[in-house]
Amino acid sequence: MSVPISVRFDENVNKFLTHVVKEKNTTKTDFIRQAVMEKLEDLYDIEMADKSYKKWLEDDKKTFSHKEAMKRYG
């Protein structure tokens, strides 16, 4: 179920947004929705990467160069 949300932009941002959505043949609603989803996904990915890196450090994991990995594992 969709929930309406109001966003206010200054005149310059609104003009630029209007120009971009016309060029992309989309609506302001769809453009903003997609931009918000991309940002949320990026933030989630960063959070997961930070957690994984922290766990990797805590577990004292090691890394190997490609050359060394090929020597070890063929």
N, CA and C atoms as an extended XYZ file, in Angstrom:
222
Properties=species:S:1:pos:R:3:atomname:S:1:resname:S:1:resid:I:1 pbc="F F F"
N         0.843       -1.180        0.000 N   MET     1
C         0.000        0.000        0.000 CA  MET     1
C         0.889        1.244        0.000 C   MET     1
N         0.616        2.146       -0.898 N   SER     2
C         1.387        3.388       -0.989 CA  SER     2
C         0.927        4.396        0.049 C   SER     2
N         1.877        5.135        0.563 N   VAL     3
C         1.598        6.189        1.536 CA  VAL     3
C         2.076        7.505        0.936 C   VAL     3
N         1.207        8.507        0.871 N   PRO     4
C         1.631        9.789        0.299 CA  PRO     4
C         2.615       10.514        1.219 C   PRO     4
N         3.628       11.105        0.605 N   ILE     5
C         4.624       11.891        1.326 CA  ILE     5
C         4.820       13.186        0.555 C   ILE     5
N         4.944       14.271        1.269 N   SER     6
C         5.137       15.574        0.637 CA  SER     6
C         6.597       15.990        0.738 C   SER     6
N         7.133       16.500       -0.368 N   VAL     7
C         8.508       16.989       -0.402 CA  VAL     7
C         8.487       18.392       -0.976 C   VAL     7
N         9.213       19.304       -0.352 N   ARG     8
C         9.281       20.677       -0.850 CA  ARG     8
C        10.677       20.947       -1.399 C   ARG     8
N        10.713       21.511       -2.616 N   PHE     9
C        11.963       21.902       -3.247 CA  PHE     9
C        11.924       23.386       -3.532 C   PHE     9
N        13.102       24.018       -3.530 N   ASP    10
C        13.115       25.417       -3.939 CA  ASP    10
C        12.883       25.482       -5.455 C   ASP    10
N        12.653       26.670       -5.946 N   GLU    11
C        12.268       26.854       -7.344 CA  GLU    11
C        13.319       26.313       -8.315 C   GLU    11
N        14.590       26.538       -8.014 N   ASN    12
C        15.656       26.065       -8.904 CA  ASN    12
C        15.697       24.542       -8.990 C   ASN    12
N        15.566       23.881       -7.857 N   VAL    13
C        15.571       22.417       -7.851 CA  VAL    13
C        14.358       21.892       -8.612 C   VAL    13
N        13.213       22.501       -8.394 N   ASN    14
C        11.999       22.071       -9.084 CA  ASN    14
C        12.129       22.235      -10.599 C   ASN    14
N        12.706       23.349      -11.040 N   LYS    15
C        12.901       23.564      -12.479 CA  LYS    15
C        13.840       22.512      -13.053 C   LYS    15
N        14.919       22.246      -12.339 N   PHE    16
C        15.878       21.252      -12.810 CA  PHE    16
C        15.249       19.861      -12.841 C   PHE    16
N        14.495       19.527      -11.793 N   LEU    17
C        13.805       18.241      -11.739 CA  LEU    17
C        12.823       18.110      -12.900 C   LEU    17
N        12.071       19.167      -13.162 N   THR    18
C        11.119       19.163      -14.273 CA  THR    18
C        11.837       18.909      -15.592 C   THR    18
N        12.963       19.570      -15.779 N   HIS    19
C        13.754       19.384      -17.002 CA  HIS    19
C        14.234       17.935      -17.133 C   HIS    19
N        14.772       17.391      -16.049 N   VAL    20
C        15.329       16.037      -16.084 CA  VAL    20
C        14.246       14.999      -16.359 C   VAL    20
N        13.104       15.102      -15.688 N   VAL    21
C        12.064       14.085      -15.893 CA  VAL    21
C        11.499       14.135      -17.310 C   VAL    21
N        11.454       15.336      -17.894 N   LYS    22
C        11.017       15.428      -19.292 CA  LYS    22
C        12.020       14.731      -20.196 C   LYS    22
N        13.316       14.953      -19.952 N   GLU    23
C        14.369       14.320      -20.750 CA  GLU    23
C        14.352       12.797      -20.594 C   GLU    23
N        14.046       12.330      -19.404 N   LYS    24
C        14.043       10.892      -19.113 CA  LYS    24
C        12.689       10.246      -19.386 C   LYS    24
N        11.719       11.054      -19.805 N   ASN    25
C        10.373       10.567      -20.109 CA  ASN    25
C         9.769        9.789      -18.931 C   ASN    25
N         9.807       10.424      -17.765 N   THR    26
C         9.252        9.821      -16.563 CA  THR    26
C         8.495       10.893      -15.789 C   THR    26
N         8.016       10.545      -14.616 N   THR    27
C         7.306       11.511      -13.776 CA  THR    27
C         8.189       11.896      -12.596 C   THR    27
N         7.853       13.016      -11.977 N   LYS    28
C         8.592       13.425      -10.784 CA  LYS    28
C         8.457       12.363       -9.697 C   LYS    28
N         7.261       11.831       -9.542 N   THR    29
C         7.020       10.816       -8.520 CA  THR    29
C         7.906        9.597       -8.738 C   THR    29
N         7.918        9.083       -9.957 N   ASP    30
C         8.730        7.898      -10.241 CA  ASP    30
C        10.221        8.183      -10.097 C   ASP    30
N        10.648        9.353      -10.545 N   PHE    31
C        12.062        9.719      -10.455 CA  PHE    31
C        12.501        9.812       -8.995 C   PHE    31
N        11.709       10.491       -8.179 N   ILE    32
C        12.038       10.651       -6.759 CA  ILE    32
C        11.986        9.301       -6.050 C   ILE    32
N        10.978        8.482       -6.352 N   ARG    33
C        10.862        7.159       -5.740 CA  ARG    33
C        12.106        6.321       -6.053 C   ARG    33
N        12.520        6.324       -7.311 N   GLN    34
C        13.694        5.552       -7.708 CA  GLN    34
C        14.957        6.084       -7.019 C   GLN    34
N        15.095        7.400       -6.943 N   ALA    35
C        16.271        7.995       -6.298 CA  ALA    35
C        16.329        7.623       -4.814 C   ALA    35
N        15.190        7.647       -4.146 N   VAL    36
C        15.144        7.299       -2.722 CA  VAL    36
C        15.483        5.821       -2.535 C   VAL    36
N        14.924        4.950       -3.382 N   MET    37
C        15.216        3.519       -3.269 CA  MET    37
C        16.700        3.234       -3.495 C   MET    37
N        17.289        3.890       -4.489 N   GLU    38
C        18.716        3.696       -4.744 CA  GLU    38
C        19.551        4.140       -3.544 C   GLU    38
N        19.188        5.254       -2.942 N   LYS    39
C        19.916        5.754       -1.770 CA  LYS    39
C        19.775        4.790       -0.592 C   LYS    39
N        18.553        4.298       -0.354 N   LEU    40
C        18.333        3.354        0.738 CA  LEU    40
C        19.126        2.065        0.523 C   LEU    40
N        19.143        1.565       -0.712 N   GLU    41
C        19.914        0.362       -1.021 CA  GLU    41
C        21.407        0.600       -0.815 C   GLU    41
N        21.889        1.758       -1.228 N   ASP    42
C        23.303        2.094       -1.029 CA  ASP    42
C        23.655        2.141        0.456 C   ASP    42
N        22.792        2.773        1.249 N   LEU    43
C        23.040        2.855        2.690 CA  LEU    43
C        23.047        1.470        3.328 C   LEU    43
N        22.129        0.607        2.900 N   TYR    44
C        22.078       -0.764        3.412 CA  TYR    44
C        23.358       -1.514        3.040 C   TYR    44
N        23.775       -1.388        1.782 N   ASP    45
C        24.995       -2.064        1.331 CA  ASP    45
C        26.211       -1.602        2.135 C   ASP    45
N        26.303       -0.311        2.395 N   ILE    46
C        27.418        0.228        3.182 CA  ILE    46
C        27.383       -0.320        4.604 C   ILE    46
N        26.204       -0.365        5.193 N   GLU    47
C        26.064       -0.885        6.552 CA  GLU    47
C        26.492       -2.351        6.619 C   GLU    47
N        26.053       -3.146        5.648 N   MET    48
C        26.420       -4.564        5.627 CA  MET    48
C        27.928       -4.742        5.404 C   MET    48
N        28.499       -3.933        4.530 N   ALA    49
C        29.945       -4.007        4.283 CA  ALA    49
C        30.721       -3.635        5.541 C   ALA    49
N        30.281       -2.597        6.239 N   ASP    50
C        30.949       -2.190        7.480 CA  ASP    50
C        30.884       -3.294        8.529 C   ASP    50
N        29.717       -3.930        8.663 N   LYS    51
C        29.568       -5.023        9.633 CA  LYS    51
C        30.459       -6.207        9.260 C   LYS    51
N        30.492       -6.538        7.972 N   SER    52
C        31.325       -7.656        7.515 CA  SER    52
C        32.800       -7.363        7.740 C   SER    52
N        33.214       -6.145        7.448 N   TYR    53
C        34.616       -5.768        7.638 CA  TYR    53
C        34.990       -5.819        9.121 C   TYR    53
N        34.093       -5.335        9.976 N   LYS    54
C        34.355       -5.360       11.412 CA  LYS    54
C        34.508       -6.806       11.893 C   LYS    54
N        33.628       -7.684       11.431 N   LYS    55
C        33.720       -9.093       11.816 CA  LYS    55
C        35.008       -9.707       11.281 C   LYS    55
N        35.372       -9.358       10.061 N   TRP    56
C        36.605       -9.860        9.452 CA  TRP    56
C        37.811       -9.455       10.297 C   TRP    56
N        37.832       -8.191       10.752 N   LEU    57
C        38.929       -7.718       11.603 CA  LEU    57
C        38.943       -8.445       12.941 C   LEU    57
N        37.769       -8.624       13.532 N   GLU    58
C        37.679       -9.299       14.827 CA  GLU    58
C        38.140      -10.754       14.737 C   GLU    58
N        37.891      -11.388       13.599 N   ASP    59
C        38.280      -12.791       13.400 CA  ASP    59
C        39.726      -12.931       12.935 C   ASP    59
N        40.435      -11.795       12.807 N   ASP    60
C        41.844      -11.773       12.408 CA  ASP    60
C        42.081      -12.520       11.094 C   ASP    60
N        41.219      -12.271       10.126 N   LYS    61
C        41.339      -12.911        8.810 CA  LYS    61
C        42.508      -12.316        8.040 C   LYS    61
N        43.033      -13.084        7.127 N   LYS    62
C        44.150      -12.652        6.302 CA  LYS    62
C        43.715      -12.596        4.839 C   LYS    62
N        44.416      -11.785        4.063 N   THR    63
C        44.173      -11.733        2.623 CA  THR    63
C        45.440      -12.169        1.895 C   THR    63
N        45.258      -12.599        0.666 N   PHE    64
C        46.371      -13.048       -0.159 CA  PHE    64
C        46.256      -12.410       -1.529 C   PHE    64
N        47.396      -12.155       -2.145 N   SER    65
C        47.397      -11.647       -3.516 CA  SER    65
C        46.879      -12.744       -4.443 C   SER    65
N        46.492      -12.355       -5.638 N   HIS    66
C        46.026      -13.332       -6.621 CA  HIS    66
C        47.124      -14.358       -6.903 C   HIS    66
N        48.345      -13.875       -7.048 N   LYS    67
C        49.485      -14.755       -7.338 CA  LYS    67
C        49.672      -15.785       -6.219 C   LYS    67
N        49.609      -15.327       -4.974 N   GLU    68
C        49.785      -16.236       -3.839 CA  GLU    68
C        48.632      -17.233       -3.740 C   GLU    68
N        47.423      -16.783       -3.992 N   ALA    69
C        46.271      -17.683       -3.957 CA  ALA    69
C        46.404      -18.761       -5.032 C   ALA    69
N        46.897      -18.387       -6.205 N   MET    70
C        47.084      -19.367       -7.282 CA  MET    70
C        48.153      -20.397       -6.900 C   MET    70
N        49.204      -19.953       -6.206 N   LYS    71
C        50.234      -20.890       -5.736 CA  LYS    71
C        49.637      -21.888       -4.749 C   LYS    71
N        48.839      -21.363       -3.828 N   ARG    72
C        48.272      -22.200       -2.773 CA  ARG    72
C        47.203      -23.156       -3.285 C   ARG    72
N        46.318      -22.630       -4.148 N   TYR    73
C        45.117      -23.394       -4.500 CA  TYR    73
C        45.035      -23.780       -5.976 C   TYR    73
N        46.033      -23.376       -6.736 N   GLY    74
C        46.075      -23.757       -8.142 CA  GLY    74
C        45.074      -23.066       -8.937 C   GLY    74
